[in-house]
């Protein structure tokens, strides 16, 4: 009887060790991390040495718009994406019933500003001017809040994510058109001004530092890595987010991105 109890105890211990080994193996088996980005993988490429030193192998998929990286993540065809800020993510989750999560640490705070080929000061905006704003909810709201901060419009009280229909006062009778933020820089010749992230001006081959006015909420819109809810505490995910915080990426933001992306770790 005593021997039977010993055998049962040994069997239990072996099973427990096997479960622990399988859990550890599952983390190790992540092997290649499938990362989704938008537009280009340039910022991943500059981090490759740092990622390799940290023991990460990354397979990059580049998407052409701001929606597909989240679609792919939710569907499981990629493990993580890196291109968006949290207000955009929250709006996407609300609209699509997804539970994607931004992890810490975040990477960089993006400058958001007004650009124009026709004016150099907001006071030069004429009555009836046409303003191009972002089509997505979070960046549209950011643009409208920028106009309000300049005293150009007034938004209804209590509205956190305003649209054109939430403008309570538009004394200058501005007209608004909407477009995906990636294509807004192409609208510059056709409108009086555009409101978008400076990085998109840089991506279009323009000077992101020559803006009419800029918002002061960059840290609230810091870009970071996003995963499915079940991976929010995974060491491979948080480790990846830490590994990219390297000197090479900071230099890339300062030079190639003209300083319009501010590293959160500097």
C-alpha positions as a Markdown table, in Angstrom:
| # | Residue | x | y | z |
|---|---|---|---|---|
| 1 | Unk | 0.0 | 0.0 | 0.0 |
| 2 | Unk | 2.9 | 2.3 | 0.9 |
| 3 | Unk | 4.6 | 1.5 | -2.4 |
| 4 | Unk | 1.4 | 2.4 | -4.3 |
| 5 | Unk | 1.3 | 5.8 | -2.6 |
| 6 | Unk | 4.9 | 6.4 | -3.5 |
| 7 | Unk | 4.3 | 5.5 | -7.1 |
| 8 | Unk | 1.2 | 7.8 | -7.3 |
| 9 | Unk | 3.3 | 10.6 | -5.8 |
| 10 | Unk | 6.1 | 10.0 | -8.3 |
| 11 | Unk | 3.6 | 9.9 | -11.2 |
| 12 | Unk | 2.1 | 13.2 | -10.0 |
| 13 | Unk | 5.5 | 14.8 | -9.8 |
| 14 | Unk | 6.4 | 13.6 | -13.3 |
| 15 | Unk | 3.2 | 15.0 | -14.7 |
| 16 | Unk | 3.7 | 18.3 | -13.1 |
| 17 | Unk | 7.3 | 18.6 | -14.4 |
| 18 | Unk | 6.0 | 17.6 | -17.9 |
| 19 | Unk | 3.4 | 20.4 | -17.8 |
| 20 | Unk | 6.0 | 22.9 | -16.6 |
| 21 | Unk | 8.4 | 21.8 | -19.4 |
| 22 | Unk | 5.6 | 22.1 | -22.0 |
| 23 | Unk | 4.8 | 25.6 | -20.8 |
| 24 | Unk | 8.4 | 26.7 | -21.0 |
| 25 | Unk | 8.7 | 25.0 | -24.4 |
| 26 | Unk | 5.7 | 26.9 | -25.7 |
| 27 | Unk | 7.4 | 30.2 | -24.9 |
| 28 | Unk | 10.6 | 29.0 | -26.6 |
| 29 | Unk | 8.7 | 27.7 | -29.6 |
| 30 | Unk | 7.7 | 31.2 | -30.4 |
| 31 | Unk | 10.9 | 31.2 | -32.4 |
| 32 | Unk | 10.1 | 33.6 | -35.2 |
| 33 | Unk | 7.8 | 36.4 | -34.2 |
| 34 | Unk | 5.4 | 37.5 | -37.0 |
| 35 | Unk | 5.3 | 41.3 | -36.9 |
| 36 | Unk | 3.0 | 43.5 | -38.9 |
| 37 | Unk | 3.8 | 47.1 | -39.8 |
| 38 | Unk | 2.4 | 49.8 | -42.2 |
| 39 | Unk | 4.0 | 51.4 | -45.2 |
| 40 | Unk | 7.6 | 50.0 | -44.9 |
| 41 | Unk | 9.8 | 47.9 | -42.6 |
| 42 | Unk | 12.5 | 50.5 | -42.4 |
| 43 | Unk | 12.2 | 51.1 | -38.6 |
| 44 | Unk | 12.3 | 47.4 | -38.0 |
| 45 | Unk | 15.4 | 47.0 | -40.2 |
| 46 | Unk | 17.3 | 49.6 | -38.1 |
| 47 | Unk | 16.5 | 47.6 | -35.0 |
| 48 | Unk | 17.6 | 44.3 | -36.3 |
| 49 | Unk | 21.0 | 44.2 | -34.6 |
| 50 | Unk | 19.4 | 45.0 | -31.3 |
| 51 | Unk | 16.7 | 42.4 | -31.8 |
| 52 | Unk | 19.2 | 39.7 | -32.7 |
| 53 | Unk | 21.3 | 40.5 | -29.7 |
| 54 | Unk | 18.2 | 40.2 | -27.5 |
| 55 | Unk | 17.5 | 36.8 | -29.1 |
| 56 | Unk | 14.6 | 37.7 | -31.3 |
| 57 | Unk | 13.9 | 36.6 | -34.8 |
| 58 | Unk | 11.3 | 38.7 | -36.6 |
| 59 | Unk | 9.4 | 38.0 | -39.8 |
| 60 | Unk | 7.9 | 41.3 | -41.1 |
| 61 | Unk | 4.7 | 41.8 | -43.1 |
| 62 | Unk | 4.1 | 45.2 | -44.5 |
| 63 | Unk | 0.5 | 46.4 | -45.0 |
| 64 | Unk | -0.7 | 49.3 | -47.2 |
| 65 | Unk | -3.3 | 50.7 | -44.9 |
| 66 | Unk | -4.1 | 51.2 | -41.2 |
| 67 | Unk | -6.8 | 48.6 | -40.9 |
| 68 | Unk | -5.3 | 45.4 | -42.2 |
| 69 | Unk | -2.6 | 45.1 | -39.6 |
| 70 | Unk | -5.3 | 44.8 | -36.9 |
| 71 | Unk | -7.4 | 42.5 | -39.0 |
| 72 | Unk | -4.4 | 40.2 | -39.5 |
| 73 | Unk | -3.6 | 40.3 | -35.8 |
| 74 | Unk | -7.2 | 39.5 | -34.7 |
| 75 | Unk | -7.3 | 36.6 | -37.2 |
| 76 | Unk | -4.0 | 35.2 | -36.0 |
| 77 | Unk | -1.9 | 35.5 | -39.2 |
| 78 | Unk | 0.5 | 37.8 | -37.3 |
| 79 | Unk | 1.6 | 37.8 | -33.7 |
| 80 | Unk | 2.0 | 41.5 | -33.0 |
| 81 | Unk | 1.9 | 44.8 | -34.9 |
| 82 | Unk | 3.7 | 48.1 | -34.6 |
| 83 | Unk | 2.3 | 51.3 | -36.1 |
| 84 | Unk | -0.6 | 52.8 | -34.2 |
| 85 | Unk | -1.4 | 54.8 | -31.1 |
| 86 | Unk | -3.8 | 53.8 | -28.3 |
| 87 | Unk | -6.7 | 56.1 | -29.2 |
| 88 | Unk | -6.7 | 54.6 | -32.7 |
| 89 | Unk | -6.6 | 51.1 | -31.2 |
| 90 | Unk | -9.4 | 51.8 | -28.8 |
| 91 | Unk | -11.6 | 53.2 | -31.6 |
| 92 | Unk | -10.8 | 50.1 | -33.7 |
| 93 | Unk | -11.7 | 47.7 | -30.9 |
| 94 | Unk | -15.0 | 49.6 | -30.3 |
| 95 | Unk | -15.9 | 49.5 | -34.0 |
| 96 | Unk | -15.0 | 45.9 | -34.6 |
| 97 | Unk | -15.6 | 44.1 | -31.3 |
| 98 | Unk | -12.0 | 43.0 | -31.0 |
| 99 | Unk | -9.8 | 42.8 | -27.9 |
| 100 | Unk | -6.4 | 43.9 | -29.0 |
| 101 | Unk | -4.1 | 45.4 | -26.4 |
| 102 | Unk | -1.2 | 47.8 | -26.5 |
| 103 | Unk | 1.7 | 46.7 | -24.3 |
| 104 | Unk | 4.3 | 48.7 | -22.5 |
| 105 | Unk | 6.8 | 50.2 | -23.0 |
| 106 | Unk | 5.5 | 52.4 | -25.8 |
| 107 | Unk | 7.9 | 53.5 | -28.5 |
| 108 | Unk | 7.6 | 57.0 | -29.7 |
| 109 | Unk | 5.3 | 60.1 | -29.5 |
| 110 | Unk | 4.3 | 61.4 | -33.0 |
| 111 | Unk | 4.0 | 65.1 | -33.8 |
| 112 | Unk | 0.5 | 66.0 | -35.2 |
| 113 | Unk | 0.1 | 69.3 | -37.0 |
| 114 | Unk | -1.5 | 71.6 | -39.5 |
| 115 | Unk | 0.2 | 71.9 | -42.9 |
| 116 | Unk | -0.4 | 74.2 | -45.8 |
| 117 | Unk | 1.1 | 75.5 | -49.0 |
| 118 | Unk | -1.1 | 78.6 | -48.8 |
| 119 | Unk | -0.7 | 80.0 | -45.3 |
| 120 | Unk | 2.0 | 80.3 | -42.7 |
| 121 | Unk | -0.1 | 81.3 | -39.7 |
| 122 | Unk | -3.6 | 80.2 | -38.6 |
| 123 | Unk | -4.7 | 83.8 | -38.6 |
| 124 | Unk | -4.3 | 83.7 | -42.4 |
| 125 | Unk | -7.1 | 81.1 | -42.8 |
| 126 | Unk | -9.9 | 82.8 | -44.6 |
| 127 | Unk | -13.6 | 82.4 | -44.0 |
| 128 | Unk | -14.9 | 79.4 | -45.9 |
| 129 | Unk | -11.5 | 77.8 | -46.1 |
| 130 | Unk | -11.4 | 74.1 | -46.9 |
| 131 | Unk | -9.6 | 71.9 | -44.3 |
| 132 | Unk | -8.7 | 68.3 | -44.9 |
| 133 | Unk | -8.9 | 66.0 | -41.9 |
| 134 | Unk | -8.3 | 62.3 | -41.2 |
| 135 | Unk | -11.1 | 59.9 | -41.9 |
| 136 | Unk | -10.5 | 57.6 | -38.9 |
| 137 | Unk | -12.2 | 58.5 | -35.7 |
| 138 | Unk | -9.2 | 59.1 | -33.4 |
| 139 | Unk | -7.1 | 61.2 | -35.7 |
| 140 | Unk | -10.2 | 63.1 | -36.9 |
| 141 | Unk | -10.9 | 64.0 | -33.3 |
| 142 | Unk | -7.2 | 64.9 | -32.7 |
| 143 | Unk | -7.4 | 67.3 | -35.7 |
| 144 | Unk | -10.6 | 69.0 | -34.5 |
| 145 | Unk | -9.2 | 69.4 | -31.0 |
| 146 | Unk | -6.2 | 71.1 | -32.6 |
| 147 | Unk | -8.5 | 73.6 | -34.4 |
| 148 | Unk | -10.3 | 74.2 | -31.1 |
| 149 | Unk | -7.0 | 74.8 | -29.2 |
| 150 | Unk | -6.2 | 77.5 | -31.8 |
| 151 | Unk | -9.6 | 79.2 | -31.2 |
| 152 | Unk | -10.9 | 78.4 | -34.7 |
| 153 | Unk | -13.8 | 76.2 | -33.7 |
| 154 | Unk | -15.7 | 75.1 | -30.6 |
| 155 | Unk | -16.6 | 71.5 | -30.0 |
| 156 | Unk | -19.7 | 70.5 | -28.0 |
| 157 | Unk | -19.1 | 70.0 | -24.3 |
| 158 | Unk | -18.5 | 66.4 | -23.2 |
| 159 | Unk | -17.6 | 64.9 | -26.6 |
| 160 | Unk | -14.4 | 63.0 | -26.3 |
| 161 | Unk | -14.2 | 61.8 | -29.9 |
| 162 | Unk | -15.8 | 64.6 | -32.0 |
| 163 | Unk | -16.7 | 64.5 | -35.6 |
| 164 | Unk | -17.7 | 67.4 | -37.9 |
| 165 | Unk | -21.3 | 67.1 | -36.5 |
| 166 | Unk | -20.0 | 67.8 | -33.0 |
| 167 | Unk | -18.8 | 71.3 | -33.9 |
| 168 | Unk | -20.9 | 73.7 | -31.8 |
| 169 | Unk | -19.4 | 76.9 | -33.3 |
| 170 | Unk | -17.7 | 77.3 | -36.7 |
| 171 | Unk | -17.6 | 81.2 | -36.9 |
| 172 | Unk | -15.3 | 81.1 | -40.0 |
| 173 | Unk | -17.6 | 78.7 | -41.9 |
| 174 | Unk | -14.8 | 76.3 | -42.6 |
| 175 | Unk | -15.5 | 73.4 | -44.9 |
| 176 | Unk | -14.2 | 69.9 | -44.1 |
| 177 | Unk | -13.2 | 67.0 | -46.3 |
| 178 | Unk | -12.0 | 63.6 | -45.0 |
| 179 | Unk | -9.4 | 61.2 | -46.3 |
| 180 | Unk | -7.1 | 58.4 | -45.0 |
| 181 | Unk | -4.2 | 60.1 | -43.3 |
| 182 | Unk | -1.7 | 58.3 | -45.6 |
| 183 | Unk | -3.1 | 60.2 | -48.6 |
| 184 | Unk | -3.7 | 63.6 | -46.9 |
| 185 | Unk | -0.4 | 65.1 | -47.9 |
| 186 | Unk | -1.4 | 64.6 | -51.6 |
| 187 | Unk | -4.4 | 66.9 | -50.9 |
| 188 | Unk | -2.2 | 69.9 | -50.0 |
| 189 | Unk | -2.5 | 71.7 | -53.4 |
| 190 | Unk | -6.3 | 71.3 | -53.4 |
| 191 | Unk | -7.2 | 72.6 | -49.9 |
| 192 | Unk | -6.2 | 75.4 | -47.6 |
| 193 | Unk | -4.6 | 73.2 | -45.0 |
| 194 | Unk | -4.5 | 69.6 | -43.8 |
| 195 | Unk | -4.3 | 68.1 | -40.3 |
| 196 | Unk | -2.2 | 65.0 | -40.0 |
| 197 | Unk | 0.7 | 63.2 | -38.3 |
| 198 | Unk | 4.0 | 64.7 | -39.3 |
| 199 | Unk | 5.4 | 61.3 | -40.1 |
| 200 | Unk | 3.0 | 61.0 | -43.0 |
| 201 | Unk | 4.4 | 64.2 | -44.4 |
| 202 | Unk | 7.9 | 62.7 | -44.2 |
| 203 | Unk | 6.7 | 59.5 | -45.8 |
| 204 | Unk | 5.4 | 61.6 | -48.7 |
| 205 | Unk | 8.8 | 63.1 | -49.2 |
| 206 | Unk | 7.8 | 66.4 | -47.6 |
| 207 | Unk | 9.2 | 68.4 | -44.7 |
| 208 | Unk | 7.3 | 67.4 | -41.5 |
| 209 | Unk | 8.9 | 70.2 | -39.5 |
| 210 | Unk | 7.4 | 73.0 | -41.6 |
| 211 | Unk | 3.9 | 73.2 | -40.0 |
| 212 | Unk | 1.5 | 76.1 | -39.4 |
| 213 | Unk | 0.8 | 74.9 | -35.8 |
| 214 | Unk | 1.1 | 71.7 | -33.8 |
| 215 | Unk | -0.8 | 69.8 | -31.1 |
| 216 | Unk | 0.6 | 69.4 | -27.6 |
| 217 | Unk | -0.7 | 65.9 | -27.0 |
| 218 | Unk | 2.0 | 63.8 | -28.5 |
| 219 | Unk | 2.6 | 61.5 | -25.5 |
| 220 | Unk | -1.1 | 60.7 | -25.3 |
| 221 | Unk | -0.8 | 59.4 | -28.9 |
| 222 | Unk | 2.4 | 57.4 | -28.4 |
| 223 | Unk | 2.9 | 54.6 | -30.9 |
| 224 | Unk | 3.5 | 51.1 | -29.5 |
| 225 | Unk | 3.2 | 47.3 | -30.0 |
| 226 | Unk | -0.2 | 45.7 | -30.1 |
| 227 | Unk | -1.1 | 42.0 | -29.4 |
| 228 | Unk | -4.1 | 39.9 | -28.8 |
| 229 | Unk | -5.4 | 40.0 | -25.3 |
| 230 | Unk | -4.1 | 36.5 | -24.4 |
| 231 | Unk | -0.5 | 37.7 | -25.2 |
| 232 | Unk | -0.5 | 41.0 | -23.3 |
| 233 | Unk | 1.8 | 39.6 | -20.6 |
| 234 | Unk | 3.9 | 37.4 | -22.8 |
| 235 | Unk | 7.6 | 37.9 | -22.2 |
| 236 | Unk | 8.4 | 37.7 | -26.0 |
| 237 | Unk | 6.0 | 40.6 | -26.6 |
| 238 | Unk | 7.2 | 42.9 | -23.8 |
| 239 | Unk | 10.8 | 41.9 | -24.5 |
| 240 | Unk | 10.4 | 42.9 | -28.2 |
| 241 | Unk | 9.0 | 46.3 | -27.1 |
| 242 | Unk | 12.0 | 46.9 | -24.9 |
| 243 | Unk | 14.6 | 45.6 | -27.4 |
| 244 | Unk | 13.6 | 48.2 | -30.1 |
| 245 | Unk | 14.4 | 51.0 | -27.7 |
| 246 | Unk | 17.9 | 51.3 | -29.0 |
| 247 | Unk | 20.3 | 54.1 | -30.2 |
| 248 | Unk | 19.8 | 53.0 | -33.8 |
| 249 | Unk | 16.1 | 53.7 | -33.7 |
| 250 | Unk | 16.5 | 57.0 | -31.9 |
| 251 | Unk | 19.0 | 58.1 | -34.6 |
| 252 | Unk | 16.5 | 56.9 | -37.3 |
| 253 | Unk | 13.8 | 59.0 | -35.7 |
| 254 | Unk | 16.1 | 62.1 | -35.4 |
| 255 | Unk | 17.4 | 61.9 | -39.0 |
| 256 | Unk | 15.2 | 60.0 | -41.4 |
| 257 | Unk | 12.0 | 61.0 | -39.6 |
| 258 | Unk | 13.2 | 64.6 | -39.2 |
| 259 | Unk | 12.7 | 64.5 | -35.4 |
| 260 | Unk | 8.9 | 64.3 | -35.7 |
| 261 | Unk | 8.9 | 61.0 | -33.8 |
| 262 | Unk | 10.1 | 61.5 | -30.2 |
| 263 | Unk | 11.5 | 58.3 | -28.5 |
| 264 | Unk | 9.7 | 57.6 | -25.3 |
| 265 | Unk | 12.9 | 56.2 | -23.6 |
| 266 | Unk | 15.0 | 59.4 | -24.2 |
